[in-house]
Amino acid sequence: MADKWMVLLWGDEGFWENATPEVRDRIMDEHRAYSQACEEKGYKIVGGDELGFSKNAVTVRADGGTLTVTDGPYVELAEHLGGYYVIETDDVQGLARLTGELLLTDGGGAELRPVIVYEA
């Protein structure tokens, strides 16, 4: 069985929030092309979603037994997590190149991290 990798997509939320319908359509076309290319190369997408804006986040922190729940992100960042894919592959370097080529045309970044699977 192939390893699972989470592809975390980072970018400027203001860019997406202010994008014209044409730019949004082009970017969604890039995601469809990415999904198709993953399938063609044998990278199996097993999950993923676009995330809402960080300003709508709820953050929970624990410090010495005290829980704090606040609205918004924990820290102010220039780039925020905008979405993710969960992909099964044994070729993470190839997946990383494909991700950069097809999904980062307007800047931003991606982080690929292994998903740890515990046996029951």
BALOBA-1460 file (C-alpha; in Angstrom, 3 decimals):
// residues 120
<rec num="1" residu="m" x="0.000" y="0.000" z="0.000"/>
<rec num="2" residu="a" x="1.244" y="3.495" z="-0.843"/>
<rec num="3" residu="d" x="2.065" y="6.066" z="1.822"/>
<rec num="4" residu="k" x="-0.456" y="8.824" z="2.532"/>
<rec num="5" residu="w" x="0.678" y="12.422" z="2.147"/>
<rec num="6" residu="m" x="-1.182" y="15.594" z="3.043"/>
<rec num="7" residu="v" x="-0.616" y="18.419" z="0.574"/>
<rec num="8" residu="l" x="-1.192" y="21.673" z="2.482"/>
<rec num="9" residu="l" x="-1.794" y="24.678" z="0.234"/>
<rec num="10" residu="w" x="-0.719" y="28.074" z="1.577"/>
<rec num="11" residu="g" x="-1.434" y="31.457" z="0.084"/>
<rec num="12" residu="d" x="-2.539" y="35.056" z="0.447"/>
<rec num="13" residu="e" x="-6.228" y="35.050" z="1.406"/>
<rec num="14" residu="g" x="-6.597" y="38.615" z="0.115"/>
<rec num="15" residu="f" x="-5.675" y="37.416" z="-3.376"/>
<rec num="16" residu="w" x="-8.497" y="34.855" z="-3.362"/>
<rec num="17" residu="e" x="-10.965" y="37.186" z="-1.653"/>
<rec num="18" residu="n" x="-10.376" y="39.876" z="-4.299"/>
<rec num="19" residu="a" x="-10.054" y="37.560" z="-7.316"/>
<rec num="20" residu="t" x="-12.332" y="38.206" z="-10.264"/>
<rec num="21" residu="p" x="-14.708" y="35.443" z="-11.345"/>
<rec num="22" residu="e" x="-12.390" y="34.785" z="-14.294"/>
<rec num="23" residu="v" x="-9.363" y="34.321" z="-12.030"/>
<rec num="24" residu="r" x="-11.352" y="32.067" z="-9.685"/>
<rec num="25" residu="d" x="-12.532" y="29.962" z="-12.651"/>
<rec num="26" residu="r" x="-8.948" y="29.649" z="-13.946"/>
<rec num="27" residu="i" x="-7.701" y="28.526" z="-10.545"/>
<rec num="28" residu="m" x="-10.492" y="25.977" z="-10.186"/>
<rec num="29" residu="d" x="-9.566" y="24.693" z="-13.671"/>
<rec num="30" residu="e" x="-5.994" y="24.281" z="-12.369"/>
<rec num="31" residu="h" x="-7.322" y="22.141" z="-9.500"/>
<rec num="32" residu="r" x="-9.304" y="19.986" z="-11.941"/>
<rec num="33" residu="a" x="-6.159" y="19.587" z="-14.075"/>
<rec num="34" residu="y" x="-4.179" y="18.673" z="-10.944"/>
<rec num="35" residu="s" x="-6.724" y="16.013" z="-9.985"/>
<rec num="36" residu="q" x="-6.634" y="14.587" z="-13.515"/>
<rec num="37" residu="a" x="-2.814" y="14.614" z="-13.616"/>
<rec num="38" residu="c" x="-2.662" y="12.891" z="-10.214"/>
<rec num="39" residu="e" x="-4.944" y="10.150" z="-11.512"/>
<rec num="40" residu="e" x="-2.888" y="9.748" z="-14.704"/>
<rec num="41" residu="k" x="0.375" y="9.448" z="-12.711"/>
<rec num="42" residu="g" x="-1.067" y="6.998" z="-10.183"/>
<rec num="43" residu="y" x="-1.314" y="9.429" z="-7.257"/>
<rec num="44" residu="k" x="-4.592" y="8.495" z="-5.588"/>
<rec num="45" residu="i" x="-6.466" y="11.449" z="-4.053"/>
<rec num="46" residu="v" x="-8.353" y="10.117" z="-1.024"/>
<rec num="47" residu="g" x="-9.505" y="13.434" z="0.465"/>
<rec num="48" residu="g" x="-9.265" y="17.179" z="0.393"/>
<rec num="49" residu="d" x="-11.196" y="20.412" z="0.663"/>
<rec num="50" residu="e" x="-10.956" y="24.158" z="0.301"/>
<rec num="51" residu="l" x="-10.901" y="25.869" z="3.699"/>
<rec num="52" residu="g" x="-12.771" y="29.007" z="4.720"/>
<rec num="53" residu="f" x="-10.949" y="32.223" z="5.521"/>
<rec num="54" residu="s" x="-8.827" y="32.318" z="8.674"/>
<rec num="55" residu="k" x="-10.812" y="35.293" z="9.985"/>
<rec num="56" residu="n" x="-13.651" y="32.797" z="10.551"/>
<rec num="57" residu="a" x="-11.467" y="30.354" z="12.481"/>
<rec num="58" residu="v" x="-11.916" y="29.445" z="16.120"/>
<rec num="59" residu="t" x="-8.672" y="28.765" z="17.974"/>
<rec num="60" residu="v" x="-8.359" y="26.628" z="21.094"/>
<rec num="61" residu="r" x="-5.221" y="26.748" z="23.248"/>
<rec num="62" residu="a" x="-4.346" y="24.847" z="26.419"/>
<rec num="63" residu="d" x="-1.873" y="26.314" z="28.866"/>
<rec num="64" residu="g" x="-1.328" y="24.685" z="32.235"/>
<rec num="65" residu="g" x="-4.797" y="23.179" z="32.304"/>
<rec num="66" residu="t" x="-6.500" y="26.414" z="31.275"/>
<rec num="67" residu="l" x="-8.366" y="26.384" z="27.959"/>
<rec num="68" residu="t" x="-8.713" y="29.545" z="25.929"/>
<rec num="69" residu="v" x="-11.099" y="29.740" z="22.982"/>
<rec num="70" residu="t" x="-10.761" y="32.766" z="20.700"/>
<rec num="71" residu="d" x="-12.170" y="33.860" z="17.368"/>
<rec num="72" residu="g" x="-9.715" y="34.071" z="14.507"/>
<rec num="73" residu="p" x="-6.315" y="32.485" z="13.877"/>
<rec num="74" residu="y" x="-3.792" y="32.018" z="16.668"/>
<rec num="75" residu="v" x="-1.161" y="34.158" z="14.952"/>
<rec num="76" residu="e" x="-1.199" y="36.734" z="12.192"/>
<rec num="77" residu="l" x="0.468" y="35.366" z="9.073"/>
<rec num="78" residu="a" x="1.093" y="36.661" z="5.576"/>
<rec num="79" residu="e" x="-0.048" y="33.323" z="4.156"/>
<rec num="80" residu="h" x="-2.781" y="31.075" z="5.469"/>
<rec num="81" residu="l" x="-3.760" y="27.478" z="4.927"/>
<rec num="82" residu="g" x="-6.334" y="27.583" z="2.147"/>
<rec num="83" residu="g" x="-6.944" y="23.931" z="1.410"/>
<rec num="84" residu="y" x="-5.534" y="20.459" z="1.355"/>
<rec num="85" residu="y" x="-5.442" y="17.147" z="-0.452"/>
<rec num="86" residu="v" x="-4.746" y="13.733" z="1.041"/>
<rec num="87" residu="i" x="-2.944" y="11.623" z="-1.555"/>
<rec num="88" residu="e" x="-1.600" y="8.084" z="-1.573"/>
<rec num="89" residu="t" x="1.731" y="7.722" z="-3.363"/>
<rec num="90" residu="d" x="5.163" y="6.170" z="-3.125"/>
<rec num="91" residu="d" x="6.613" y="9.009" z="-5.250"/>
<rec num="92" residu="v" x="6.431" y="12.099" z="-3.029"/>
<rec num="93" residu="q" x="9.106" y="13.942" z="-5.033"/>
<rec num="94" residu="g" x="7.101" y="13.538" z="-8.226"/>
<rec num="95" residu="l" x="3.950" y="14.632" z="-6.397"/>
<rec num="96" residu="a" x="5.787" y="17.691" z="-5.056"/>
<rec num="97" residu="r" x="6.913" y="18.696" z="-8.561"/>
<rec num="98" residu="l" x="3.396" y="18.214" z="-9.956"/>
<rec num="99" residu="t" x="1.936" y="20.283" z="-7.118"/>
<rec num="100" residu="g" x="4.343" y="23.142" z="-7.804"/>
<rec num="101" residu="e" x="3.825" y="23.037" z="-11.559"/>
<rec num="102" residu="l" x="0.014" y="22.965" z="-11.527"/>
<rec num="103" residu="l" x="-1.146" y="24.640" z="-8.314"/>
<rec num="104" residu="l" x="1.330" y="27.407" z="-7.532"/>
<rec num="105" residu="t" x="0.989" y="29.494" z="-10.690"/>
<rec num="106" residu="d" x="-0.146" y="32.566" z="-8.707"/>
<rec num="107" residu="g" x="2.385" y="32.209" z="-5.912"/>
<rec num="108" residu="g" x="1.776" y="30.736" z="-2.497"/>
<rec num="109" residu="g" x="3.282" y="27.520" z="-1.361"/>
<rec num="110" residu="a" x="2.628" y="23.918" z="-0.547"/>
<rec num="111" residu="e" x="3.841" y="21.667" z="2.220"/>
<rec num="112" residu="l" x="3.709" y="17.896" z="1.821"/>
<rec num="113" residu="r" x="3.635" y="15.988" z="5.087"/>
<rec num="114" residu="p" x="3.323" y="12.279" z="5.708"/>
<rec num="115" residu="v" x="0.096" y="11.095" z="7.317"/>
<rec num="116" residu="i" x="0.758" y="8.751" z="10.230"/>
<rec num="117" residu="v" x="-1.556" y="5.749" z="10.192"/>
<rec num="118" residu="y" x="-1.879" y="3.714" z="13.381"/>
<rec num="119" residu="e" x="-3.038" y="0.137" z="13.188"/>
<rec num="120" residu="a" x="-6.075" y="-0.633" z="15.366"/>
